[in-house]
Amino acid sequence: MKKVFSGVQPTGNIHIGNYLGALKQFVELQEENDCVYCIVDLHSITLPQDPKILRKNILDVAALYIAIGLNPKKSTIFVQSMVSGHSELAWILLCSSYTGELSRMTQFKQKSRGNESAPTGLFAYPALMAADILLYDSNVVPVGNDQKQHIEITRDIAIRVNNKYGKTFVVPEGRFLKEGARIMSLDDPTVKMSKSAENIHSRISLLDDSGKIKKSIMKSTTDSEGEIRFDMENKPGISNLLNIYSSFSGLPVADIEKKYEGSGYGVFKKDLVEVTVESIIPIQLRYNEIRESEELIRILKEGAERATVISEKTMNRVKENFGLGI
């Protein structure tokens, strides 16, 4: 069995772009792999957070993990900060990283743009992400296409350490989405769907009610042509909606195009509302069932215990190879 690792930040409600782009993969992968999935709360504090809201968001994401179908009997599910190996290994990897490669990271450039200085944690973020992955001897890391650069620097650091200190880390491979599955913003289909966008109708969150979902889809950007045809370059809006329809329904885009041949955008959007709501309702029902339960806390504590056992084996090997301790 291959070892799989991935995580999601607890920074607000998870939207369908997160779900269709990454979380749906998590569920599929747990059937035939040894999977470790965490809520990466340490990453979220690279920027200021309200402690009460952060803790609420951690539990919200954990509950959504279970609600979408992650099974704690098949996957190790936990909160990153509950396993000390993440922070410990991050420092060691930071000492094997260079300011040049860290300063070239796109995420750092974007979040620090226009500021004279930026939080050090934001700059060192890639070392922590590398630690998350390498701590569990991960073979596969399922992430969105926007995370390719982070996988590349993780591989670079792992190879660098292995060359200098001997076989220390498994060098991971990214598992990236096909371009067609990338979910874009509903109001601007040239950019990906985002939790932080000002317009709430630019996204559909997994916990949105049916009224909000309907309004967001019916207001979504299309074009004046009126033809339901996939063409990401010339018709990004309708192409994005076709991707959403296909991802939720399981129907190929070509079949959806044929189904709505001669129909207007209004009919298509109304049906997309129905497809989306029907797909999300079971997730919301399971979420509401587990969110305030003791079961959720138990799952996270047991997951952290299992993750600690795995991570300690890696840290013992790292310390031995680096000459740390006695």
N, C-alpha and C positions, 0 to 999 in steps of 0.2 A: 504493500500500500504506500502511495506517495503521501508525504506530509504537506499539508496545506495550511497557510496562515493568511489571515487578512483581518482588517478592523475598520471600524467606523467611528468618527468623532461624534461626541454627544453635544452637538451645536444646533439644537433645534429639531423640529419635526422632519423626519425622513420623507423625501418626496419620491415620486414614481421614477424619476431619473436615477436616484440612488438604488431603488429596488430593482428596476429592470436592467440597470447597468452593472450592478455588482451583487446585491443581496440574493437575487434569484439564482445566481451562480453558486453562492454559498450553499444553498439548499441542495442543488444538484450534486455538488462535489462531495457532500458528506456521505453519500450512499456507497462510494467505493474508495474513499480516502480517509486518512487520519487527519482530521481537521481541527484547527485551533482558531477560534474567532473571539476577538475581544473588542471592548468599547475603549477606544484610545483616549482616555480623559487627560493624560499627561500632555498630549498634543494640543488639546484645546486651550491650555493655559499659556501658550505662546503669545496669546493676546488676552487682555483683561477679561475676567469672567465674574459674574455674581455667584458666590458660592452656593446659595440656595437654589438658584436656577440651574447651575451646573449639576448639582446632585440630582435634581428632578430630571434633567435631560439624560443623565446616565441611566436612570431606571426606565425612562421612556424608551430609550434605544434598546435596552436589554429586553424589555417586554415585547418590542417589535421584532427583535431577533426570534423570539419564541413564536410570536404570532405568524410570522411568514413561513414557519415550518422548520426552523433549526431545532434539532432534537438533542438535548443534553446527554442522551445515552449514546449518541453517535458522534457528537462534536463537543470539544471543550470550550465552554462559554464563560467569560470572566471579564472583570474590569482591570484594565492595564495597571493602574496604580496599586492594585492589591498584590502584585508580583514584583518584588524589589529588583529582580534581575534585569528588568527593562532599563531602569535608571542606571544601574551599575554597569551594564554592558554599553550603554550609550556613551558614558564617559570614556571607556576604553577605546571605543570606535572613534570618538571625537579626537582622541590623541593619535589616531591613525588616519585622520582626514587632513585636508589642506584648505586654507582659507580661499584659495583660488577656486576650487571646485565647488565649495559651499556658496560662494558669492555668485556663481553662475546659475544657481538654481532658479528656475522661472518663478516658483512660488514666493521665494524671498524677494525677488525683484518686484513682483506685483504688490505684495503686502507692505513693502517698505518704500515704495515709490513716493516721491514728494516729501519725504521726511529726512531730516538731517542725520538722524540716527534711528535705530530700530531695536526692539528687544533682542537680547542675545539668544534667547530660546528660539526665536524665529529663524535666526541665522543657523543655529545648531540643529534645527528640526530634522534634517536628513539623517543625522547620526542616530537619533532616537528611532526613526522609522527603520533604519537598517538594523538596529538592535532588536526591534520587535520581530523582524523576519528571521534573523540569524539565530536568535535565542532558541528557536524551536526546530533547528535543522530543516527548515522549510525547503521543499523541492519546488513548490508551486505557490504563486501569489496572485490570486484573482483580483484584479483592480481595473478601474477605468483607464481609457487611453491617455487621460491627462496625467496619469501617475507613472508613465514610462520612464521619465527622467529619474524618479526616485528609485525605481528598480535598477536602473543602470548604475547609479552611484552605489547602491547596496552591493551589487555584483563587483564593482571596482574595488570597494573597500575589502570585501571578503577575499578576493583574489590577491590583493596587496598583502593582507595579513597572512594568508596561506603561504605566499612566496617567502615572506620574511620569517615566520615563526613555525612553519610546518603546517600540516593539515589541521586546521582549526575549525573552519566553517564549511557547511554545505553551500555551494554557490547556487542561488535560487533562479528560477525562470518566472517571468511574468506570464500571466494568462489574461490576455487582453480581449476586449470585446470586438466583435466585427463592427465595422464602421456603421453598418445599417442599424445596429441596435442602440446607437447613441441617442439619448433623448435630449432634445433641445428646449430652450425656453419657449413658452407658448406665445409670448408677446414679441419676441425677437428670436426667430428660429436660426439665426446665424451664431448664437452663443448657447452654451449648454445650460440646462435648467439648474437653478441655483437656490439654495436656502436663503441667501442673503440679499437677493434682489428686492428692490423696494416695492414693486408691483406684486401683490399677493396672487394675482391672476396669471402671473408668469409661470406658475408651478402648480402642481397638484400634490398635496401631501397625503400620506397614507391614512392620516386621521381626519382628513377633510370630510364634512358631511356631503350628502348627495346634492344639496342646493349649491354649495360652493363649487363642487366638481362640475356641475352643469354650467354654471356661470363662466367658469374659467375656460371650458372647452368652447362654449358658444362665442366667447369674446376672442378666441385665439386668432392670431394673424394667419391669413391665407394669401390669396391674390385675386385679381379681377377676372381671371380666365374662366373659372368655373368648372374646369375639367379635373376629375380626381385621378391624378397620374403621379407616379413617383419620379421626381426629378429634383434631387437635392440642390443642384446648382441654380436652376431657374425657378423652381417651385419649392423652396425650403419649408414654408409653412405647412402646406398640405402633405409634403413628404414626411415631416415630423409627426403629423397626426396619423399617417399611415403606419409609421413605425410603432407608435403607441398601440394602435388597433391590432397590429400583427403580434406584438409582444404579449399582449393580454389574451388575445383570442387563440393564438397558435396558428392562425391562418397565414399562408404566404402572402406577401404584399401583392403579388400578381393576381391572386384569387380575389383579394379585396378590391383591386382596381376593376376587375371584371364584374364583380357583384354590384358595384356602384356606377357602372358605365351608363352615362346619360342622366345620372342623378345630380342634383345640385349639392353644394357644400352644406346646406342646412340639413338635409336628410342624413348625410354622412355624419355630421357632427352629433345629431341627436342619437344616432345608433352608437357612436363612439362613447357618448355619455353613459349609455346603458351597459356597454361592454366594460367600461372602466369601473362603474359603480358595482357591478356584479362581481368583478375580480377583487375589489377592495373590501367589500362587506365582510367576507369570512375572516380577513386579517383583523379588521376592527373588532369583531365579536371575540376573537381569541385574545386580542390585546386587552379589552375591557375585563375579560375573565381573569387574567393573570397579573395585571399591572399593580394592584394593591395587595397581592397575595404573599404569604410567607414562602410559597413555592418558588417565587422569583428570587428572593433573597437566598434561599437554600441552593438554587442552581448556581448562582454567582459565587457563593462561598465554596461550594464543592468544585466548581470550575477553577477557581483560583488555587485551590489546594493541588489539583491535578497539574495545572500549569506550572506551579512552583516546583514540583518534583521534576518535571521535564527540564525546566530552566536551570535548576541547580546542577544537573549533569553537564549541561553546556558550559555553565560558569566555572565548574571545576576544571574542565578541559582548557578553557580560555586562560584561567589563572596559571595553570601548570605550564602552558606554552609561552605565556608572557613572563613567567618568573615571578608572579605576584604571590604574596603570602609566604608561609614557611612550610 
